[in-house]
Structures are given as structure tokens and as C-alpha cells.
Amino acid sequence: MHRARFAALSAAYRHLDKTDAYVIGAKAGTKYQRMDARTVVVDSGRHIVMEGVEAYGKQGCQ
């Protein structure tokens, strides 16, 4: 799975001058800063995260 993710990110990097790339779960690191990338953090909020935690917990118990 990591190979596919890295391949997709690599492809996105090559086209940053033409289009935006949205990366889910990426931390803004040095690589992004070197590319002059603009980082937008989306915070879904505590209640949404807790719903996901509860749903995951219920699935794990089945």
C-alpha cells in the first residue's frame, strides 16, 4: 500500500505547477516546504472524530 501511495504522491509533485494536489493524512514536512506547497489543515472537529472512534470500536467487537 505504501508503494502505491508514494507513487501517487510522486506523480502529484510533478504536476504541482499545473494543478492542486490534495493529500489526506500527510504531515507538512520539509519536502513540501521545499516545493513551496501551501498546506491547508482541515479539522473535522472532536465530535466527528469521536463518532469514528465509536463506530470503529463497535466493529472491532463483532
C-alpha positions as CSV (number, residue, x, y, z in Angstrom):
1,M,0.0,0.0,0.0
2,H,2.8,2.4,0.8
3,R,4.3,1.9,-2.7
4,A,1.0,3.0,-4.3
5,R,0.7,6.0,-2.1
6,F,4.3,7.1,-2.7
7,A,3.8,6.6,-6.5
8,A,0.6,8.8,-6.4
9,L,2.4,11.5,-4.4
10,S,5.4,11.4,-6.7
11,A,3.0,11.9,-9.7
12,A,1.2,14.7,-7.9
13,Y,4.5,16.5,-7.2
14,R,5.4,16.6,-10.9
15,H,2.2,18.5,-11.7
16,L,2.0,21.0,-8.9
17,D,2.7,23.8,-11.3
18,K,-0.4,22.9,-13.2
19,T,-2.9,21.7,-10.6
20,D,-3.6,21.3,-6.9
21,A,-2.9,18.1,-5.1
22,Y,-4.9,17.1,-2.1
23,V,-3.2,14.6,0.3
24,I,-5.1,13.0,3.1
25,G,-3.2,12.3,6.3
26,A,0.1,13.9,5.2
27,K,2.1,15.9,7.6
28,A,3.6,19.1,6.3
29,G,7.3,18.3,6.2
30,T,10.4,19.7,4.7
31,K,9.7,18.1,1.3
32,Y,6.5,20.0,0.9
33,Q,8.2,23.2,2.1
34,R,10.9,22.8,-0.5
35,M,8.3,22.6,-3.2
36,D,6.7,25.8,-1.9
37,A,3.5,23.9,-1.2
38,R,0.6,25.6,0.6
39,T,-0.7,23.5,3.4
40,V,-4.3,23.6,4.4
41,V,-5.3,21.7,7.6
42,V,-8.9,20.5,7.8
43,D,-10.1,19.8,11.3
44,S,-13.3,17.8,11.3
45,G,-13.9,18.5,14.9
46,R,-13.9,16.4,18.0
47,H,-17.5,15.1,17.6
48,I,-16.8,13.7,14.1
49,V,-13.6,12.0,15.3
50,M,-15.3,10.5,18.3
51,E,-18.1,9.1,16.1
52,G,-15.5,7.4,14.0
53,V,-13.8,6.0,17.1
54,E,-17.1,4.7,18.5
55,A,-18.0,3.1,15.1
56,Y,-14.6,1.5,14.9
57,G,-14.9,0.2,18.4
58,K,-18.2,-1.4,17.7
59,Q,-16.9,-3.0,14.5
60,G,-13.9,-4.4,16.4
61,C,-16.1,-6.0,19.0
62,Q,-18.1,-8.0,16.5
